[in-house]
Amino acid sequence: MALDSQNRGEIVLRGIAGSPGVAHGPAFVFLQSELDIPAYELKPEDSDGEIARLEEALLQTRQQISKIRHEIARKLGEAEAQIFDAHQLVLEDKALIDEVIHEQRTSHYNIEFCFHRVAQRYIDFFDTIDDEYLKERVADIRDVARRLLQNLMGQQEHGIQKLSEGRIVVSQDLTPSDTASMERDKLLGFITESGGTTSHSVIMARSLQIPAVVGAHGATDEISSNDDLLVDGYDGLVYINPSEQTLYRYGKIERHRRTLQERYNTSIGKRSITIDRQEITLRANIDNVADVDSVRTVQAAGVGLFRTEGIYLRENDFPDEDKQFELYREVVESLAPSPVVIRTLDLGGDKNLKGMFELDEGNPFMGFRAIRFCLQHPDIFKDQLRAILRASAYGKVKIMFPMISGAGEFLEAKRIYEEARDELNERDLPFDPDIEVGSMIEIPSAALVADILAEHCSFFSIGSNDLIQYMMAADRMNERVAHLFDASNPAVLRAIKRVIDAGVAKGIPVSVCGEMAGDPRYTALLLGMGAHELSVAAPTLPEINFLVRMIDGKAARMLADEALDMHDPLEITELISSFHNSLLADIG
């Protein structure tokens, strides 16, 4: 803990922007102590009693989580409450519980120790996966495991339910239970040393509109309770003992940003159309059924990217056709008549099923993943394709294949799709016979032969994240080469332009998704390059729509022409940032 912090002057910590907004107030440092798990041997005949204790604790924990879920549903809505469904699934995981029981019966140790040991194995496994979303699910397991262990040991719930006054909470990490239990009027903001933008505590912070900074390494060492803090949830900055100048500056910034967001929200429900009457389609990206509410809230024109691998990863299994069908149908029916573009399974790389699909590959991101896996496992692939096709009877569906490297792969995937369609006809099950089938363009080889692919595809979707990563041979998760991951690189812009032109020449729609599509600085550039469809995270959509309605197509095309003639990524970024700022100059 920091000493004499009041006498040190202003100190700035850098983290990751978790939830937007600015908060100013005193710190409350919350250091969650490790549970002291007892370990002792028992007689074999004591096993039934230990397992009965486990079952009683499981029931108690389920009841506690159900109560939290009910409160969150009442206060925030069903979408946010569904976070705690993941907690209940941990408690209902038969494989986990069976493993704990087996551990107790073979080791004869007390049930607390056995549960802790098994849960830690699961946590250690997920910690090794290089995927931000799955890493954040470790927090769910930790949260549930801690609650269950406390119930087994007869301890009171941990947490910071009661803050005496408005505080900014500083912690190594916060569980969803911690965040849910805090009184909103007393929680000004929070700072954590760990966590990322997909953690459930961050998701809840956004729903509660609480500014948050995560990944602020060393925060609990630098900050003491009652320190004066300013949290910048827009840029991921934390100011300890902010100066008068900083407070004044942020007061102006916050007022300006609130004014901007209010203006952005006025675009919700309005047509996405440029000043010169070009119609632009704005859709949302989703990962599961729970995201549907956010799509409706911003009135997106449907879903431009439904990442389906989360269904497999959350269950650590290959769900059957019927189970997938119910999930897809719920999304499609909820958003009808707006279209839902469903991307087929993208397993591999850092997204594997424990004990079922794990490969020892030197370079997994360029290995046996996505469409390559599906083509080698046609039965798994067809289960998904039949499920998606059946869902198309309930609304507008499009199918998209990921990581296509060329026309050969696309045609092979299309052949298996046609087999799945024929099988449904044989079973006399309804589906849309005119469903559109398209390709992700995220591999440089696909960008180079986009004109050939366009002969066979109904649409393209440019996956900007992977396209940039593969084009620059730069893993965006690797800090040493992350600077090369730059959407403004001339090679990236020219590749995107090539794909858009190929689509236009063939008369097929081209969408852009990924972080680039959701970055407001690139909106005018992408429109000027000929993109008429963008798919972005739902919260970003009002801002993008607001900008679209301020852009003149001719000016955007001139911007794109100028950017495509430039050689320096920094100069390109400055150019598009200047254009973006000019659009907002008269607001606020």
Number of C-alpha atoms within 10 A of each C-alpha: 12 13 11 8 19 14 8 10 10 16 15 14 16 18 25 23 24 30 28 20 22 24 23 22 20 21 24 22 23 18 13 13 7 7 10 10 14 11 12 10 13 16 10 13 10 15 19 13 11 21 18 12 16 22 14 15 20 22 14 16 23 20 13 13 18 17 12 18 23 16 15 21 15 11 12 14 15 15 17 22 22 17 20 21 14 16 25 19 15 17 19 13 11 11 10 16 20 11 15 23 22 13 19 25 22 11 13 20 21 22 28 23 20 22 23 17 15 17 21 16 12 15 18 12 13 18 16 11 15 13 14 16 16 20 20 20 20 18 21 24 22 18 17 26 20 18 23 26 23 20 21 21 14 10 11 9 13 13 16 16 15 11 15 8 14 18 24 29 24 25 21 21 20 27 19 23 24 15 22 19 15 15 16 16 10 16 21 23 29 29 33 25 20 20 25 21 19 15 25 24 29 26 17 21 22 18 14 16 15 22 27 33 33 31 21 23 16 16 25 20 12 16 23 22 18 15 21 20 23 25 29 27 25 18 17 22 22 25 19 25 23 20 14 10 9 13 15 11 11 18 13 10 14 16 12 14 17 13 13 15 14 14 16 18 15 13 21 18 14 12 16 23 21 19 13 12 12 16 15 19 19 27 28 30 24 25 14 16 18 16 18 22 18 16 22 15 12 20 20 26 22 25 27 29 26 23 18 21 20 18 19 18 16 13 12 15 15 18 15 12 18 14 14 22 21 15 17 27 22 15 23 28 18 16 23 14 14 17 19 28 26 23 21 21 24 22 22 22 20 16 23 20 18 13 8 10 13 13 14 6 11 8 9 14 16 13 14 17 22 21 24 19 18 22 17 11 11 17 13 17 22 22 19 27 26 25 23 26 26 24 25 26 17 21 20 20 30 23 23 26 24 23 23 25 23 20 20 11 16 22 15 13 21 17 12 18 21 15 16 22 20 13 14 17 12 9 8 9 13 14 21 17 10 9 14 15 20 26 29 25 30 24 23 22 15 22 26 18 16 25 20 15 28 23 14 16 22 21 22 25 27 25 25 22 18 22 26 28 22 19 18 18 13 19 18 19 13 10 10 10 13 13 11 17 23 20 20 23 23 18 17 21 19 17 20 27 20 18 26 27 18 23 25 16 11 17 13 17 18 26 26 26 24 20 16 22 25 22 13 21 21 22 22 27 26 25 24 22 23 21 24 19 20 27 30 25 21 24 15 17 26 25 21 24 28 23 22 25 20 16 23 18 20 13 14 21 18 14 21 24 14 14 24 20 11 14 13 12 17 12 14 22 18 13 18 23 15 12 20 19 11 10 14 12 9 7 10 13
